[in-house]
Amino acid sequence: MSHHASGPDFGFPHGDARLDMTDLYVFPKPGDPRKSTIIFNVHPSMAVNPLGPTTREPFAPGALYEIKVDINSDAIADVCYSVQFASSADSTQTATVRRVQGARAVGACDEGEVIVKEAPVSVGREASVANAGDYRFFFGWRSDPFFFDANGLFNQMQFTGDDFFADKDICSIVLELPNSALGTHEVGLWARTADNTKEGWMQADRGGRPLQAVFLPGEERQAYLNGQPANDDRFMGVFAHELEHTGGYTREGAIAMARKLLPDILSYDPRSPACFPHNGRALTDDVVDVFFSMLTNGKVTGDKVGPHGDLLDQFPYLGPPHNVLKQL
């Protein structure tokens, strides 16, 4: 289900919900084509295996939450926006954002130009917004914009329109920035989380396009989450096999479709409206219908679920969280 449970057995990477990447969105700023908005969502409020609420702390202190940008179509990061969170004695959190450009953007970006320092993390209904020059930021709990009949998936793709995520929350990193800061007109984006371990920085989760991890069983999924887009060709055979098995593709057709999915990067040109899978991803794009139509070779074309009605028409665009009192 998107990346809401991308760890083993529909669990969380490294067993930590705060490190679970769920969705990446990018679209032109409404009313201002000179800027773009990137939304990087992590930490689902509800676990599915076992079913139950996750931790109240929004982000993992000290971990890295990174948005990687490829500006020359080689599937290697040229720019990185890296966010680290710190917790205070009173359990509040703050965020520091760094921008790293050049060869250093490939690895862990725990050092670099600070764009905003100690910005507040929101846990209530009101969104605390931080401004820094041409940038605008939001960090904290919001209503999850992802919409999907997840129970229908587990019932052999017999979809009824029951939106599992209609009353769920998510932790969001929302970044508004000038298009010039992306480096070029046409870019590729993906996001990742990285944990600070005794062995150094260890990638926990990553992705650009929605729902990709469902292709990968067992150890292959872990290898994928630990990998980099530049090396995604090694998963071509696994993707093609799943397409043959589920969608009844010929071997040649499955390989051709797999090549459209890899590397796992979200392409984006701010000069055009966002519309997945062609350009970026808007909050109302029905990525589930696109994905299952592709996965099943047109046998299943939708899950009968539409966008949520609590989206905002202004920054940070995501509705207030549903379960504020449980998080305070």
C-alpha positions in Angstrom: 0.0 0.0 0.0 2.1 2.8 -1.4 5.1 2.8 1.0 2.9 2.9 4.1 4.3 -0.5 5.2 7.4 -1.0 3.1 9.3 -3.1 5.6 9.2 -6.9 6.0 5.8 -8.5 6.3 4.0 -5.1 5.9 6.0 -3.7 8.8 8.3 -0.7 9.0 11.9 -0.3 7.9 14.2 -1.0 10.8 11.1 -1.6 12.8 10.6 2.2 13.2 7.4 3.8 11.8 9.1 7.2 11.9 11.5 6.0 9.2 8.8 4.7 6.9 8.5 6.8 3.7 5.0 6.8 2.4 4.6 9.2 -0.5 6.4 11.9 -2.5 4.5 14.7 -4.3 5.8 17.5 -6.5 3.7 20.1 -8.3 3.9 23.8 -9.4 2.8 26.3 -6.8 -0.8 27.3 -7.5 -0.9 30.8 -8.9 2.9 31.2 -9.0 4.6 29.2 -11.8 8.0 30.4 -10.6 7.9 28.1 -7.6 7.2 24.4 -6.8 6.0 22.4 -3.8 7.5 19.2 -2.7 5.7 17.0 -0.1 7.6 14.2 1.5 5.4 12.1 3.8 6.6 9.6 6.4 5.4 7.9 9.6 1.9 6.5 9.1 -0.3 7.0 12.2 -1.6 3.3 11.9 0.4 0.1 11.6 -1.1 -2.8 9.7 1.0 -5.7 11.0 -0.1 -5.8 13.8 -2.9 -3.3 13.4 -2.6 -0.4 15.8 -1.5 3.2 16.3 2.2 4.1 15.9 4.3 6.3 18.2 3.2 9.9 19.0 6.6 11.4 18.3 6.5 12.7 14.7 10.0 12.2 13.5 13.1 10.2 14.5 15.5 12.6 16.2 18.9 12.7 14.5 17.8 10.7 11.5 18.1 12.1 8.0 15.0 12.8 5.8 16.3 13.7 2.4 14.9 14.8 -1.0 17.3 14.0 -3.8 17.3 15.8 -7.1 18.9 14.6 -10.3 19.3 17.4 -12.8 21.1 15.6 -15.7 19.1 12.3 -16.0 21.9 10.0 -14.8 19.9 8.8 -11.7 22.5 10.3 -9.4 21.7 13.1 -7.0 23.1 16.6 -7.9 21.1 18.5 -5.2 19.8 17.3 -1.8 17.5 18.9 0.7 18.2 17.2 4.0 16.1 17.6 7.2 17.1 16.6 10.7 14.9 16.8 13.8 15.7 17.4 17.4 13.5 16.8 20.5 13.4 18.9 23.6 12.8 17.9 27.2 9.2 18.9 26.8 8.8 16.5 23.9 8.5 19.2 21.2 10.5 18.9 18.1 12.3 21.3 15.8 13.7 20.9 12.2 16.9 22.0 10.5 17.1 22.0 6.7 20.3 21.9 4.7 20.9 22.2 1.0 23.8 20.3 -0.5 24.9 20.6 -4.1 27.4 18.7 -6.2 29.1 15.3 -5.5 28.3 15.5 -1.8 24.6 15.4 -2.6 24.9 11.7 -3.3 25.6 10.5 0.2 24.4 11.4 3.7 23.9 15.1 3.8 24.3 15.9 7.5 26.5 18.9 6.8 25.9 21.7 4.3 24.3 25.1 3.8 21.6 25.6 6.4 18.4 27.0 4.9 16.3 27.1 8.1 17.3 26.2 11.6 15.1 25.0 14.5 11.8 25.5 12.8 8.8 24.2 14.9 7.2 20.9 14.3 3.4 21.0 14.4 1.3 18.5 16.3 -2.0 20.4 16.5 -4.6 21.4 13.9 -2.9 24.7 13.2 0.0 24.5 10.8 3.2 26.2 12.0 4.9 27.6 8.8 8.6 28.7 8.6 9.8 31.1 6.0 13.4 31.6 4.9 14.1 33.8 1.9 12.3 32.3 -1.1 11.6 29.1 0.8 8.6 28.1 2.9 8.5 25.0 5.1 6.1 22.9 7.1 6.9 19.9 9.4 4.5 17.8 11.4 1.3 15.8 11.7 -1.4 16.2 8.9 -4.3 14.3 7.4 -2.9 11.6 5.1 -3.8 12.6 1.5 -3.2 9.0 0.2 -6.5 7.3 -0.8 -6.8 3.5 -1.4 -9.0 0.6 -0.6 -6.3 -1.3 1.2 -8.6 -4.0 2.5 -9.7 -4.7 -1.0 -6.0 -5.4 -1.9 -5.8 -8.1 0.8 -9.1 -9.6 -0.5 -7.6 -10.6 -3.8 -8.1 -7.1 -5.3 -11.9 -7.2 -4.9 -12.2 -3.4 -4.4 -15.3 -1.9 -2.8 -14.3 1.7 -2.4 -13.6 1.4 1.3 -10.8 4.1 1.9 -8.6 2.8 4.6 -6.8 6.1 4.8 -9.8 8.4 5.1 -9.3 9.0 8.8 -5.6 8.4 9.1 -2.7 10.9 9.7 0.8 11.2 8.4 3.9 13.2 9.2 4.7 15.7 6.5 7.7 17.6 5.3 6.5 20.3 2.9 8.9 22.5 1.0 8.1 25.4 -1.3 11.0 26.6 -3.3 11.9 28.6 -6.4 12.2 26.5 -9.5 15.7 27.8 -10.0 16.8 26.0 -6.8 16.0 22.7 -8.4 18.9 23.3 -10.8 17.1 23.0 -14.2 13.7 22.8 -15.8 13.5 19.0 -16.1 14.5 17.0 -13.0 14.1 13.7 -11.3 13.3 13.4 -7.6 13.2 10.7 -5.0 13.2 10.7 -1.2 14.8 8.6 1.5 15.2 8.2 5.2 18.5 7.2 6.9 19.2 6.0 10.4 22.3 7.0 12.4 23.7 3.6 13.6 26.9 2.4 15.2 28.1 1.5 11.7 27.3 5.0 10.4 24.4 6.2 8.2 22.2 3.4 7.1 19.4 4.0 4.5 16.1 2.8 5.8 13.6 3.5 3.0 13.5 5.3 -0.3 11.3 5.9 -3.4 10.1 8.2 -6.0 7.1 6.6 -7.7 4.2 5.2 -5.6 3.6 1.5 -4.8 6.8 0.2 -6.3 7.9 -1.9 -3.3 5.0 -4.3 -3.7 6.7 -6.0 -6.6 9.5 -7.2 -4.4 9.3 -10.3 -2.1 11.5 -11.1 0.9 15.2 -10.2 0.7 14.7 -8.5 -2.7 12.5 -5.8 -1.0 15.1 -5.1 1.6 17.8 -4.8 -1.1 15.6 -2.4 -3.0 15.0 -0.2 0.0 18.7 -0.1 0.7 19.6 0.6 -2.9 20.1 3.6 -5.1 18.2 4.5 -8.3 21.4 4.4 -10.4 21.5 0.6 -9.7 17.8 -0.2 -10.2 18.5 -2.2 -13.4 19.3 -5.2 -11.1 15.6 -5.4 -10.1 14.4 -5.4 -13.7 14.0 -9.2 -13.8 12.0 -9.3 -10.5 9.7 -6.5 -11.7 9.2 -8.3 -15.0 8.5 -11.6 -13.3 5.7 -10.0 -11.1 4.2 -8.3 -14.2 4.1 -11.7 -16.0 2.6 -13.5 -13.1 0.0 -10.9 -12.1 -0.9 -9.2 -15.4 -0.3 -12.0 -17.8 2.2 -10.0 -19.8 4.5 -11.7 -22.3 8.1 -11.7 -21.3 8.9 -9.0 -23.8 5.9 -6.9 -22.7 6.8 -7.3 -19.0 10.3 -6.2 -19.6 9.1 -3.2 -21.6 6.8 -2.2 -18.7 9.4 -2.7 -16.1 11.7 -0.3 -18.0 9.0 2.4 -17.6 9.1 1.9 -13.8 12.8 1.9 -13.2 14.8 3.6 -12.0 12.5 4.6 -9.2 12.5 8.3 -9.8 9.6 10.8 -10.1 10.2 13.0 -13.2 9.1 16.6 -13.0 9.0 19.7 -15.3 7.7 22.7 -13.4 6.7 24.3 -16.7 3.8 21.9 -17.1 0.9 20.9 -14.8 1.5 18.0 -12.4 -0.1 14.8 -13.5 1.1 11.3 -12.5 2.7 9.3 -14.2 3.6 11.9 -16.8 4.8 14.8 -14.8 5.3 15.0 -11.0 2.4 14.0 -8.8 -0.5 16.2 -7.5 -2.3 15.4 -4.3 -5.5 14.5 -6.2 -3.8 12.2 -8.7 -5.3 8.7 -8.5 -2.0 6.8 -8.5 -3.7 3.6 -7.3 -5.9 3.3 -10.4 -2.8 4.0 -12.6 -0.8 1.4 -10.8 -3.3 -1.5 -10.7 -4.3 -0.9 -14.4 -0.6 -1.4 -15.2 0.1 -4.2 -12.8 -2.9 -6.3 -14.0 -2.6 -5.3 -17.7 -5.9 -3.6 -17.6 -7.9 -6.3 -15.8 -8.3 -4.1 -12.7 -8.7 -0.4 -13.5 -9.6 1.1 -10.1 -10.4 0.7 -6.5 -13.5 3.0 -6.5 -11.8 5.5 -4.1 -11.3 9.2 -4.8 -9.3 12.1 -3.3 -9.9 13.3 0.2 -12.2 16.3 0.8 -10.0 17.9 3.5 -7.2 19.2 1.2 -6.4 22.9 1.5 -6.1 25.4 -1.4 -3.1 27.0 0.3 0.2 26.0 1.9 0.8 23.3 3.3 -2.2 21.9 1.3 -2.7 18.9 3.6 -5.7 19.0 5.9 -5.4 19.1 9.7 -4.7 15.9 11.5 -7.6 13.8 12.6 -6.3 12.5 15.9 -4.8 15.6 17.5 -5.8 14.8 21.1 -4.1 11.4 20.9 -0.8 13.0 19.8 -0.6 15.8 22.4 
